[in-house]
Amino acid sequence: MDLSPWLLEFINNYGVLALFITSFIAATIVPASSAAILLAALAAGASPIPALIACSIGNSLGCAANYWLGRLIGRPLIPKLEKSKSGRKAIKYTTKYGTWSLLISWVPFLGDPITIAAGIFRLNFLKFSIIVYSFRIIGYIIVAAFFV
């Protein structure tokens, strides 16, 4: 895991709060891997259950922020998404498959743009929440299980 020294120091100094914040940020369009952050915290000796909970809540709320950003701003965000390969794919999958596209919202680099596209195209937020949060949390459980 190649995380910046300042990020590791931030996690060491602030524990679960740092995991919550970094996982929230990693769920946005900022290119960061919250799974790598969780692994780094576990490698540094963080307690698995609180770390898992902090990352799950932070990342899920970050996904919700993406959804509401897409929903509130709407179609003017489409040109921004189209500037990247993953953004173009997110638009394509969301328009083609609708709610079913959320099943791949956990995929690195593609998942975050899908959560924005879900808001732009006004997918049902309850379905969004159930699918996206479940897959994100399951992913963290798998990562933590391999470490424990």
DORO-883869 format. One record per residue: x, y, z of N, C-alpha, C, O in turn. Coordinates in pm, whole numbers. Layout:
N
{n_px X n_py Y n_pz Z ca_px X ca_py Y ca_pz Z c_px X c_py Y c_pz Z o_px X o_py Y o_pz Z}
...
//
This chain:
148
{n_px 83 n_py -116 n_pz 0 ca_px 0 ca_py 0 ca_pz 0 c_px 89 c_py 124 c_pz 0 o_px 175 o_py 139 o_pz 87}
{n_px 68 n_py 208 n_pz -95 ca_px 153 ca_py 325 ca_pz -108 c_px 71 c_py 452 c_pz -80 o_px 36 o_py 526 o_pz -172}
{n_px 43 n_py 474 n_pz 46 ca_px -30 ca_py 595 ca_pz 84 c_px 70 c_py 701 c_pz 129 o_px 176 o_py 668 o_pz 184}
{n_px 36 n_py 826 n_pz 106 ca_px 126 ca_py 933 ca_pz 146 c_px 150 c_py 932 c_pz 296 o_px 62 o_py 896 o_pz 374}
{n_px 271 n_py 970 n_pz 336 ca_px 303 ca_py 973 ca_pz 479 c_px 209 c_py 1063 c_pz 559 o_px 173 o_py 1029 o_pz 671}
{n_px 167 n_py 1177 n_pz 502 ca_px 77 ca_py 1266 ca_pz 576 c_px -58 c_py 1200 c_pz 599 o_px -122 o_py 1222 o_pz 702}
{n_px -104 n_py 1118 n_pz 502 ca_px -232 ca_py 1049 ca_pz 517 c_px -224 c_py 944 c_pz 627 o_px -315 o_py 930 o_pz 708}
{n_px -115 n_py 870 n_pz 628 ca_px -95 ca_py 770 ca_pz 734 c_px -86 c_py 837 c_pz 871 o_px -140 o_py 786 o_pz 969}
{n_px -18 n_py 951 n_pz 877 ca_px -8 ca_py 1025 ca_pz 1003 c_px -146 c_py 1075 c_pz 1047 o_px -181 o_py 1070 o_pz 1164}
{n_px -223 n_py 1124 n_pz 950 ca_px -359 ca_py 1171 ca_pz 978 c_px -444 c_py 1057 c_pz 1037 o_px -515 o_py 1077 o_pz 1135}
{n_px -435 n_py 940 n_pz 977 ca_px -510 ca_py 823 ca_pz 1025 c_px -461 c_py 781 c_pz 1163 o_px -541 o_py 751 o_pz 1251}
{n_px -329 n_py 780 n_pz 1182 ca_px -274 ca_py 742 ca_pz 1313 c_px -314 c_py 840 c_pz 1423 o_px -342 o_py 800 o_pz 1535}
{n_px -317 n_py 969 n_pz 1390 ca_px -348 ca_py 1071 ca_pz 1490 c_px -497 c_py 1082 c_pz 1521 o_px -535 o_py 1110 o_pz 1635}
{n_px -582 n_py 1061 n_pz 1421 ca_px -725 ca_py 1086 ca_pz 1440 c_px -813 c_py 961 c_pz 1430 o_px -935 o_py 972 o_pz 1441}
{n_px -755 n_py 846 n_pz 1408 ca_px -826 ca_py 719 ca_pz 1412 c_px -950 c_py 711 c_pz 1327 o_px -947 o_py 740 o_pz 1207}
{n_px -1061 n_py 671 n_pz 1389 ca_px -1184 ca_py 647 ca_pz 1313 c_px -1239 c_py 775 c_pz 1249 o_px -1302 o_py 769 o_pz 1144}
{n_px -1216 n_py 889 n_pz 1312 ca_px -1259 ca_py 1015 ca_pz 1251 c_px -1187 c_py 1036 c_pz 1118 o_px -1248 o_py 1075 o_pz 1018}
{n_px -1058 n_py 1010 n_pz 1117 ca_px -980 ca_py 1023 ca_pz 992 c_px -1028 c_py 922 c_pz 888 o_px -1037 o_py 956 o_pz 770}
{n_px -1060 n_py 801 n_pz 930 ca_px -1112 ca_py 701 ca_pz 836 c_px -1246 c_py 744 c_pz 779 o_px -1272 o_py 726 o_pz 660}
{n_px -1330 n_py 800 n_pz 863 ca_px -1460 ca_py 851 ca_pz 817 c_px -1439 c_py 960 c_pz 712 o_px -1499 o_py 956 o_pz 604}
{n_px -1355 n_py 1058 n_pz 744 ca_px -1333 ca_py 1172 ca_pz 654 c_px -1269 c_py 1127 c_pz 523 o_px -1315 o_py 1166 o_pz 416}
{n_px -1164 n_py 1046 n_pz 531 ca_px -1096 ca_py 1004 ca_pz 409 c_px -1184 c_py 913 c_pz 323 o_px -1177 o_py 918 o_pz 200}
{n_px -1267 n_py 831 n_pz 386 ca_px -1358 ca_py 745 ca_pz 309 c_px -1468 c_py 827 c_pz 243 o_px -1511 o_py 796 o_pz 132}
{n_px -1514 n_py 931 n_pz 311 ca_px -1612 ca_py 1022 ca_pz 251 c_px -1551 c_py 1088 c_pz 127 o_px -1611 o_py 1090 o_pz 20}
{n_px -1431 n_py 1141 n_pz 143 ca_px -1363 ca_py 1208 ca_pz 32 c_px -1335 c_py 1112 c_pz -82 o_px -1348 o_py 1148 o_pz -199}
{n_px -1295 n_py 988 n_pz -49 ca_px -1265 ca_py 889 ca_pz -152 c_px -1389 c_py 849 c_pz -232 o_px -1376 o_py 802 o_pz -345}
{n_px -1507 n_py 867 n_pz -175 ca_px -1631 ca_py 834 ca_pz -246 c_px -1667 c_py 941 c_pz -348 o_px -1745 o_py 916 o_pz -439}
{n_px -1610 n_py 1058 n_pz -332 ca_px -1637 ca_py 1164 ca_pz -429 c_px -1547 c_py 1141 c_pz -550 o_px -1486 o_py 1035 o_pz -562}
{n_px -1540 n_py 1236 n_pz -634 ca_px -1466 ca_py 1220 ca_pz -758 c_px -1314 c_py 1228 c_pz -735 o_px -1236 o_py 1209 o_pz -829}
{n_px -1271 n_py 1256 n_pz -611 ca_px -1128 ca_py 1258 ca_pz -579 c_px -1072 c_py 1117 c_pz -597 o_px -1124 o_py 1022 o_pz -539}
{n_px -968 n_py 1103 n_pz -675 ca_px -914 ca_py 969 ca_pz -701 c_px -837 c_py 913 c_pz -580 o_px -718 o_py 938 o_pz -564}
{n_px -908 n_py 839 n_pz -498 ca_px -847 ca_py 775 ca_pz -382 c_px -920 c_py 644 c_pz -357 o_px -1039 o_py 632 o_pz -386}
{n_px -848 n_py 548 n_pz -305 ca_px -908 ca_py 419 ca_pz -276 c_px -936 c_py 406 c_pz -127 o_px -844 o_py 401 o_pz -45}
{n_px -1064 n_py 403 n_pz -93 ca_px -1099 ca_py 388 ca_pz 47 c_px -1064 c_py 249 c_pz 99 o_px -1040 o_py 231 o_pz 218}
{n_px -1062 n_py 150 n_pz 10 ca_px -1019 ca_py 15 ca_pz 51 c_px -872 c_py 17 c_pz 90 o_px -833 o_py -48 o_pz 187}
{n_px -791 n_py 90 n_pz 16 ca_px -649 ca_py 102 ca_pz 49 c_px -631 c_py 177 c_pz 181 o_px -543 o_py 145 o_pz 260}
{n_px -716 n_py 275 n_pz 203 ca_px -711 ca_py 350 ca_pz 328 c_px -746 c_py 258 c_pz 446 o_px -680 o_py 261 o_pz 549}
{n_px -849 n_py 177 n_pz 428 ca_px -888 ca_py 82 ca_pz 533 c_px -775 c_py -18 c_pz 558 o_px -742 o_py -47 o_pz 673}
{n_px -717 n_py -70 n_pz 452 ca_px -606 ca_py -165 ca_pz 468 c_px -487 c_py -101 c_pz 540 o_px -425 o_py -164 o_pz 625}
{n_px -456 n_py 22 n_pz 506 ca_px -345 ca_py 92 ca_pz 570 c_px -373 c_py 109 c_pz 719 o_px -284 o_py 92 o_pz 802}
{n_px -497 n_py 143 n_pz 752 ca_px -533 ca_py 161 ca_pz 893 c_px -523 c_py 29 c_pz 968 o_px -473 o_py 25 o_pz 1081}
{n_px -569 n_py -79 n_pz 907 ca_px -560 ca_py -210 ca_pz 971 c_px -415 c_py -253 c_pz 987 o_px -377 o_py -310 o_pz 1090}
{n_px -334 n_py -225 n_pz 886 ca_px -191 ca_py -258 ca_pz 894 c_px -121 c_py -179 c_pz 1004 o_px -25 o_py -225 o_pz 1064}
{n_px -172 n_py -57 n_pz 1029 ca_px -113 ca_py 28 ca_pz 1133 c_px -166 c_py -8 c_pz 1272 o_px -126 o_py 53 o_pz 1371}
{n_px -256 n_py -107 n_pz 1278 ca_px -304 ca_py -153 ca_pz 1408 c_px -441 c_py -105 c_pz 1449 o_px -479 o_py -121 o_pz 1565}
{n_px -516 n_py -47 n_pz 1358 ca_px -651 ca_py -2 ca_pz 1392 c_px -739 c_py -121 c_pz 1425 o_px -722 o_py -230 o_pz 1369}
{n_px -832 n_py -101 n_pz 1513 ca_px -928 ca_py -205 ca_pz 1548 c_px -1022 c_py -227 c_pz 1429 o_px -1080 o_py -131 o_pz 1379}
{n_px -1037 n_py -351 n_pz 1383 ca_px -1112 ca_py -377 ca_pz 1260 c_px -1258 c_py -331 c_pz 1259 o_px -1302 o_py -269 o_pz 1162}
{n_px -1333 n_py -357 n_pz 1364 ca_px -1476 ca_py -324 ca_pz 1363 c_px -1500 c_py -173 c_pz 1358 o_px -1575 o_py -126 o_pz 1273}
{n_px -1438 n_py -93 n_pz 1448 ca_px -1458 ca_py 52 ca_pz 1437 c_px -1407 c_py 109 c_pz 1303 o_px -1468 o_py 200 o_pz 1246}
{n_px -1297 n_py 55 n_pz 1253 ca_px -1243 ca_py 102 ca_pz 1124 c_px -1341 c_py 70 c_pz 1012 o_px -1366 o_py 154 o_pz 925}
{n_px -1396 n_py -49 n_pz 1014 ca_px -1493 ca_py -92 ca_pz 914 c_px -1618 c_py -4 c_pz 919 o_px -1670 o_py 38 o_pz 816}
{n_px -1666 n_py 24 n_pz 1037 ca_px -1785 ca_py 108 ca_pz 1054 c_px -1758 c_py 251 c_pz 1005 o_px -1840 o_py 308 o_pz 934}
{n_px -1645 n_py 307 n_pz 1044 ca_px -1611 ca_py 445 ca_pz 1003 c_px -1600 c_py 456 c_pz 852 o_px -1652 o_py 550 o_pz 792}
{n_px -1531 n_py 360 n_pz 790 ca_px -1515 ca_py 364 ca_pz 644 c_px -1650 c_py 344 c_pz 574 o_px -1679 o_py 410 o_pz 475}
{n_px -1731 n_py 253 n_pz 626 ca_px -1862 ca_py 226 ca_pz 565 c_px -1953 c_py 347 c_pz 570 o_px -2016 o_py 383 o_pz 470}
{n_px -1961 n_py 409 n_pz 686 ca_px -2048 ca_py 526 ca_pz 700 c_px -1995 c_py 643 c_pz 617 o_px -2072 o_py 708 o_pz 546}
{n_px -1866 n_py 670 n_pz 625 ca_px -1807 ca_py 780 ca_pz 549 c_px -1825 c_py 763 c_pz 400 o_px -1864 o_py 856 o_pz 330}
{n_px -1796 n_py 643 n_pz 350 ca_px -1805 ca_py 619 ca_pz 207 c_px -1951 c_py 621 c_pz 160 o_px -1980 o_py 673 o_pz 53}
{n_px -2040 n_py 565 n_pz 239 ca_px -2182 ca_py 567 ca_pz 202 c_px -2236 c_py 710 c_pz 196 o_px -2310 o_py 745 o_pz 104}
{n_px -2199 n_py 792 n_pz 293 ca_px -2242 ca_py 932 ca_pz 291 c_px -2179 c_py 1008 c_pz 173 o_px -2242 o_py 1097 o_pz 116}
{n_px -2056 n_py 973 n_pz 138 ca_px -1993 ca_py 1033 ca_pz 21 c_px -2067 c_py 997 c_pz -107 o_px -2084 o_py 1081 o_pz -196}
{n_px -2112 n_py 872 n_pz -116 ca_px -2192 ca_py 829 ca_pz -232 c_px -2325 c_py 905 c_pz -236 o_px -2370 o_py 945 o_pz -343}
{n_px -2386 n_py 923 n_pz -120 ca_px -2511 ca_py 999 ca_pz -113 c_px -2488 c_py 1144 c_pz -157 o_px -2571 o_py 1202 o_pz -226}
{n_px -2375 n_py 1200 n_pz -117 ca_px -2342 ca_py 1338 ca_pz -159 c_px -2329 c_py 1345 c_pz -310 o_px -2376 o_py 1440 o_pz -372}
{n_px -2265 n_py 1244 n_pz -370 ca_px -2254 ca_py 1239 ca_pz -517 c_px -2392 c_py 1235 c_pz -581 o_px -2421 o_py 1309 o_pz -676}
{n_px -2478 n_py 1148 n_pz -529 ca_px -2613 ca_py 1135 ca_pz -582 c_px -2685 c_py 1270 c_pz -579 o_px -2740 o_py 1314 o_pz -679}
{n_px -2683 n_py 1336 n_pz -462 ca_px -2756 ca_py 1462 ca_pz -447 c_px -2692 c_py 1574 c_pz -527 o_px -2761 o_py 1665 o_pz -573}
{n_px -2560 n_py 1569 n_pz -543 ca_px -2493 ca_py 1666 ca_pz -630 c_px -2546 c_py 1650 c_pz -773 o_px -2581 o_py 1748 o_pz -838}
{n_px -2550 n_py 1526 n_pz -820 ca_px -2603 ca_py 1498 ca_pz -953 c_px -2749 c_py 1537 c_pz -966 o_px -2791 o_py 1592 o_pz -1068}
{n_px -2826 n_py 1509 n_pz -865 ca_px -2969 ca_py 1539 ca_pz -869 c_px -2995 c_py 1689 c_pz -866 o_px -3082 o_py 1739 o_pz -938}
{n_px -2920 n_py 1762 n_pz -784 ca_px -2942 ca_py 1907 ca_pz -771 c_px -2891 c_py 1985 c_pz -892 o_px -2957 o_py 2077 o_pz -940}
{n_px -2773 n_py 1947 n_pz -940 ca_px -2716 ca_py 2021 ca_pz -1054 c_px -2771 c_py 1967 c_pz -1185 o_px -2799 o_py 2043 o_pz -1278}
{n_px -2787 n_py 1835 n_pz -1193 ca_px -2850 ca_py 1774 ca_pz -1309 c_px -2765 c_py 1770 c_pz -1434 o_px -2644 o_py 1750 o_pz -1430}
{n_px -2833 n_py 1788 n_pz -1544 ca_px -2771 ca_py 1770 ca_pz -1676 c_px -2647 c_py 1855 c_pz -1705 o_px -2563 o_py 1812 o_pz -1784}
{n_px -2630 n_py 1974 n_pz -1646 ca_px -2506 ca_py 2047 ca_pz -1669 c_px -2380 c_py 1970 c_pz -1625 o_px -2270 o_py 2005 o_pz -1667}
{n_px -2396 n_py 1868 n_pz -1543 ca_px -2281 ca_py 1787 ca_pz -1502 c_px -2239 c_py 1685 c_pz -1607 o_px -2127 o_py 1634 o_pz -1603}
{n_px -2327 n_py 1657 n_pz -1702 ca_px -2296 ca_py 1556 ca_pz -1803 c_px -2169 c_py 1589 c_pz -1880 o_px -2085 o_py 1500 o_pz -1897}
{n_px -2149 n_py 1712 n_pz -1929 ca_px -2023 ca_py 1741 ca_pz -2000 c_px -1899 c_py 1719 c_pz -1913 o_px -1794 o_py 1678 o_pz -1963}
{n_px -1912 n_py 1746 n_pz -1783 ca_px -1799 ca_py 1721 ca_pz -1690 c_px -1769 c_py 1573 c_pz -1683 o_px -1653 o_py 1533 o_pz -1689}
{n_px -1872 n_py 1490 n_pz -1672 ca_px -1852 ca_py 1346 ca_pz -1666 c_px -1796 c_py 1292 c_pz -1797 o_px -1713 o_py 1201 o_pz -1797}
{n_px -1842 n_py 1349 n_pz -1907 ca_px -1798 ca_py 1300 ca_pz -2038 c_px -1650 c_py 1326 c_pz -2067 o_px -1595 o_py 1272 o_pz -2163}
{n_px -1586 n_py 1407 n_pz -1985 ca_px -1444 ca_py 1437 ca_pz -2005 c_px -1354 c_py 1319 c_pz -1969 o_px -1237 o_py 1316 o_pz -2009}
{n_px -1406 n_py 1223 n_pz -1894 ca_px -1324 ca_py 1107 ca_pz -1857 c_px -1387 c_py 980 c_pz -1912 o_px -1508 o_py 972 o_pz -1934}
{n_px -1303 n_py 881 n_pz -1933 ca_px -1349 ca_py 752 ca_pz -1983 c_px -1449 c_py 689 c_pz -1887 o_px -1553 o_py 638 o_pz -1930}
{n_px -1419 n_py 693 n_pz -1757 ca_px -1510 ca_py 633 ca_pz -1660 c_px -1641 c_py 711 c_pz -1651 o_px -1746 o_py 651 o_pz -1631}
{n_px -1636 n_py 842 n_pz -1667 ca_px -1757 ca_py 922 ca_pz -1668 c_px -1846 c_py 890 c_pz -1786 o_px -1968 o_py 881 o_pz -1772}
{n_px -1784 n_py 871 n_pz -1904 ca_px -1862 ca_py 834 ca_pz -2023 c_px -1928 c_py 698 c_pz -2003 o_px -2044 o_py 678 o_pz -2038}
{n_px -1853 n_py 604 n_pz -1945 ca_px -1909 ca_py 471 ca_pz -1919 c_px -2023 c_py 480 c_pz -1817 o_px -2125 o_py 412 o_pz -1832}
{n_px -2006 n_py 562 n_pz -1715 ca_px -2110 ca_py 577 ca_pz -1613 c_px -2240 c_py 628 c_pz -1675 o_px -2348 o_py 578 o_pz -1644}
{n_px -2229 n_py 727 n_pz -1761 ca_px -2348 ca_py 781 ca_pz -1829 c_px -2411 c_py 673 c_pz -1915 o_px -2533 o_py 654 o_pz -1914}
{n_px -2328 n_py 602 n_pz -1991 ca_px -2377 ca_py 497 ca_pz -2080 c_px -2450 c_py 389 c_pz -2001 o_px -2562 o_py 351 o_pz -2035}
{n_px -2387 n_py 338 n_pz -1894 ca_px -2449 ca_py 230 ca_pz -1816 c_px -2574 c_py 277 c_pz -1744 o_px -2672 o_py 203 o_pz -1736}
{n_px -2572 n_py 398 n_pz -1693 ca_px -2688 ca_py 448 ca_pz -1619 c_px -2806 c_py 471 c_pz -1712 o_px -2920 o_py 440 o_pz -1676}
{n_px -2782 n_py 525 n_pz -1829 ca_px -2893 ca_py 547 ca_pz -1923 c_px -2944 c_py 415 c_pz -1981 o_px -3063 o_py 401 o_pz -2009}
{n_px -2854 n_py 320 n_pz -1999 ca_px -2893 ca_py 192 ca_pz -2059 c_px -2959 c_py 98 c_pz -1958 o_px -3058 o_py 32 o_pz -1990}
{n_px -2904 n_py 91 n_pz -1837 ca_px -2949 ca_py -9 ca_pz -1740 c_px -3024 c_py 50 c_pz -1620 o_px -3080 o_py -26 o_pz -1540}
{n_px -3026 n_py 180 n_pz -1607 ca_px -3097 ca_py 242 ca_pz -1495 c_px -3048 c_py 193 c_pz -1360 o_px -2928 o_py 192 o_pz -1335}
{n_px -3140 n_py 154 n_pz -1274 ca_px -3106 ca_py 109 ca_pz -1139 c_px -3007 c_py -8 c_pz -1140 o_px -2924 o_py -19 o_pz -1050}
{n_px -3015 n_py -93 n_pz -1240 ca_px -2924 ca_py -209 ca_pz -1247 c_px -2779 c_py -166 c_pz -1258 o_px -2690 o_py -241 o_pz -1217}
{n_px -2753 n_py -48 n_pz -1311 ca_px -2614 ca_py 1 ca_pz -1322 c_px -2550 c_py 17 c_pz -1185 o_px -2427 o_py 14 o_pz -1172}
{n_px -2632 n_py 33 n_pz -1082 ca_px -2580 ca_py 52 ca_pz -947 c_px -2511 c_py -74 c_pz -894 o_px -2435 o_py -67 o_pz -797}
{n_px -2538 n_py -187 n_pz -956 ca_px -2474 ca_py -311 ca_pz -913 c_px -2322 c_py -308 c_pz -933 o_px -2250 o_py -387 o_pz -873}
{n_px -2275 n_py -217 n_pz -1018 ca_px -2129 ca_py -205 ca_pz -1037 c_px -2076 c_py -74 c_pz -976 o_px -1967 o_py -28 o_pz -1011}
{n_px -2153 n_py -15 n_pz -888 ca_px -2111 ca_py 111 ca_pz -826 c_px -1994 c_py 95 c_pz -730 o_px -1938 o_py 195 o_pz -685}
{n_px -1957 n_py -26 n_pz -698 ca_px -1844 ca_py -51 ca_pz -608 c_px -1712 c_py -60 c_pz -686 o_px -1604 o_py -60 o_pz -626}
{n_px -1719 n_py -67 n_pz -818 ca_px -1599 ca_py -83 ca_pz -901 c_px -1513 c_py 43 c_pz -894 o_px -1563 o_py 153 o_pz -915}
{n_px -1383 n_py 27 n_pz -865 ca_px -1295 ca_py 145 ca_pz -860 c_px -1298 c_py 225 c_pz -990 o_px -1308 o_py 168 o_pz -1099}
{n_px -1290 n_py 354 n_pz -978 ca_px -1288 ca_py 452 ca_pz -1087 c_px -1422 c_py 467 c_pz -1159 o_px -1449 o_py 574 o_pz -1212}
{n_px -1504 n_py 365 n_pz -1164 ca_px -1632 ca_py 372 ca_pz -1233 c_px -1747 c_py 397 c_pz -1136 o_px -1845 o_py 463 o_pz -1171}
{n_px -1735 n_py 346 n_pz -1015 ca_px -1843 ca_py 354 ca_pz -918 c_px -1882 c_py 495 c_pz -879 o_px -2001 o_py 526 o_pz -869}
{n_px -1784 n_py 580 n_pz -857 ca_px -1816 ca_py 717 ca_pz -814 c_px -1889 c_py 796 c_pz -922 o_px -1987 o_py 863 o_pz -891}
{n_px -1845 n_py 790 n_pz -1049 ca_px -1923 ca_py 858 ca_pz -1153 c_px -2065 c_py 800 c_pz -1169 o_px -2158 o_py 873 o_pz -1202}
{n_px -2080 n_py 670 n_pz -1144 ca_px -2215 ca_py 611 ca_pz -1152 c_px -2305 c_py 670 c_pz -1044 o_px -2424 o_py 692 o_pz -1068}
{n_px -2249 n_py 695 n_pz -926 ca_px -2333 ca_py 752 ca_pz -820 c_px -2377 c_py 895 c_pz -855 o_px -2486 o_py 938 o_pz -816}
{n_px -2294 n_py 968 n_pz -927 ca_px -2333 ca_py 1102 ca_pz -973 c_px -2438 c_py 1090 c_pz -1083 o_px -2539 o_py 1160 o_pz -1082}
{n_px -2413 n_py 1000 n_pz -1179 ca_px -2508 ca_py 980 ca_pz -1289 c_px -2644 c_py 935 c_pz -1237 o_px -2748 o_py 973 o_pz -1292}
{n_px -2645 n_py 855 n_pz -1131 ca_px -2771 ca_py 810 ca_pz -1072 c_px -2854 c_py 930 c_pz -1026 o_px -2976 o_py 931 o_pz -1040}
{n_px -2788 n_py 1030 n_pz -972 ca_px -2859 ca_py 1152 ca_pz -931 c_px -2904 c_py 1233 c_pz -1050 o_px -3016 o_py 1283 o_pz -1053}
{n_px -2816 n_py 1246 n_pz -1149 ca_px -2852 ca_py 1323 ca_pz -1270 c_px -2977 c_py 1265 c_pz -1335 o_px -3068 o_py 1338 o_pz -1373}
{n_px -2981 n_py 1132 n_pz -1346 ca_px -3093 ca_py 1067 ca_pz -1413 c_px -3206 c_py 1029 c_pz -1317 o_px -3299 o_py 956 o_pz -1353}
{n_px -3195 n_py 1080 n_pz -1195 ca_px -3300 ca_py 1070 ca_pz -1094 c_px -3347 c_py 928 c_pz -1066 o_px -3466 o_py 899 o_pz -1061}
{n_px -3248 n_py 840 n_pz -1048 ca_px -3284 ca_py 705 ca_pz -1006 c_px -3342 c_py 712 c_pz -865 o_px -3311 o_py 805 o_pz -790}
{n_px -3424 n_py 618 n_pz -830 ca_px -3489 ca_py 614 ca_pz -700 c_px -3383 c_py 611 c_pz -589 o_px -3297 o_py 524 o_pz -588}
{n_px -3390 n_py 707 n_pz -495 ca_px -3287 ca_py 718 ca_pz -391 c_px -3291 c_py 601 c_pz -293 o_px -3186 o_py 560 o_pz -243}
{n_px -3407 n_py 548 n_pz -263 ca_px -3414 ca_py 434 ca_pz -172 c_px -3344 c_py 312 c_pz -233 o_px -3266 o_py 245 o_pz -167}
{n_px -3373 n_py 284 n_pz -359 ca_px -3305 ca_py 173 ca_pz -429 c_px -3155 c_py 201 c_pz -438 o_px -3073 o_py 112 o_pz -415}
{n_px -3121 n_py 324 n_pz -471 ca_px -2981 ca_py 366 ca_pz -476 c_px -2912 c_py 333 c_pz -343 o_px -2806 o_py 271 o_pz -341}
{n_px -2973 n_py 376 n_pz -235 ca_px -2914 ca_py 359 ca_pz -102 c_px -2895 c_py 212 c_pz -69 o_px -2788 o_py 172 o_pz -24}
{n_px -2996 n_py 133 n_pz -91 ca_px -2988 ca_py -10 ca_pz -58 c_px -2877 c_py -78 c_pz -137 o_px -2796 o_py -151 o_pz -81}
{n_px -2873 n_py -54 n_pz -267 ca_px -2776 ca_py -122 ca_pz -352 c_px -2635 c_py -69 c_pz -328 o_px -2543 o_py -147 o_pz -301}
{n_px -2617 n_py 61 n_pz -337 ca_px -2483 ca_py 119 ca_pz -327 c_px -2422 c_py 96 c_pz -189 o_px -2308 o_py 51 o_pz -179}
{n_px -2495 n_py 126 n_pz -84 ca_px -2439 ca_py 110 ca_pz 50 c_px -2408 c_py -37 c_pz 79 o_px -2305 o_py -68 o_pz 138}
{n_px -2497 n_py -126 n_pz 37 ca_px -2473 ca_py -268 ca_pz 62 c_px -2345 c_py -317 c_pz -4 o_px -2263 o_py -385 o_pz 59}
{n_px -2327 n_py -281 n_pz -131 ca_px -2207 ca_py -326 ca_pz -201 c_px -2081 c_py -264 c_pz -143 o_px -1978 o_py -331 o_pz -133}
{n_px -2086 n_py -138 n_pz -105 ca_px -1970 ca_py -73 ca_pz -44 c_px -1935 c_py -139 c_pz 88 o_px -1818 o_py -168 o_pz 115}
{n_px -2035 n_py -164 n_pz 171 ca_px -2011 ca_py -224 ca_pz 304 c_px -1961 c_py -367 c_pz 289 o_px -1870 o_py -408 o_pz 361}
{n_px -2019 n_py -443 n_pz 198 ca_px -1973 ca_py -580 ca_pz 175 c_px -1827 c_py -579 c_pz 130 o_px -1748 o_py -664 o_pz 171}
{n_px -1793 n_py -484 n_pz 46 ca_px -1653 ca_py -472 ca_pz 2 c_px -1559 c_py -449 c_pz 118 o_px -1452 o_py -510 o_pz 124}
{n_px -1597 n_py -361 n_pz 210 ca_px -1514 ca_py -336 ca_pz 327 c_px -1504 c_py -460 c_pz 416 o_px -1398 o_py -489 o_pz 471}
{n_px -1614 n_py -531 n_pz 431 ca_px -1612 ca_py -654 ca_pz 513 c_px -1516 c_py -755 c_pz 452 o_px -1441 o_py -820 o_pz 524}
{n_px -1517 n_py -768 n_pz 321 ca_px -1424 ca_py -861 ca_pz 254 c_px -1280 c_py -818 c_pz 277 o_px -1195 o_py -901 o_pz 310}
{n_px -1252 n_py -689 n_pz 259 ca_px -1116 ca_py -638 ca_pz 281 c_px -1072 c_py -664 c_pz 425 o_px -962 o_py -713 o_pz 448}
{n_px -1158 n_py -631 n_pz 521 ca_px -1123 ca_py -649 ca_pz 662 c_px -1109 c_py -797 c_pz 697 o_px -1022 o_py -834 o_pz 777}
{n_px -1192 n_py -882 n_pz 639 ca_px -1188 ca_py -1025 ca_pz 669 c_px -1054 c_py -1088 c_pz 628 o_px -1003 o_py -1178 o_pz 696}
{n_px -999 n_py -1040 n_pz 518 ca_px -871 ca_py -1093 ca_pz 473 c_px -758 c_py -1046 c_pz 562 o_px -651 o_py -1107 o_pz 565}
{n_px -782 n_py -938 n_pz 634 ca_px -676 ca_py -884 ca_pz 719 c_px -680 c_py -940 c_pz 860 o_px -575 o_py -955 o_pz 924}
{n_px -797 n_py -973 n_pz 908 ca_px -814 ca_py -1018 ca_pz 1046 c_px -770 c_py -1162 c_pz 1063 o_px -777 o_py -1216 o_pz 1173}
//
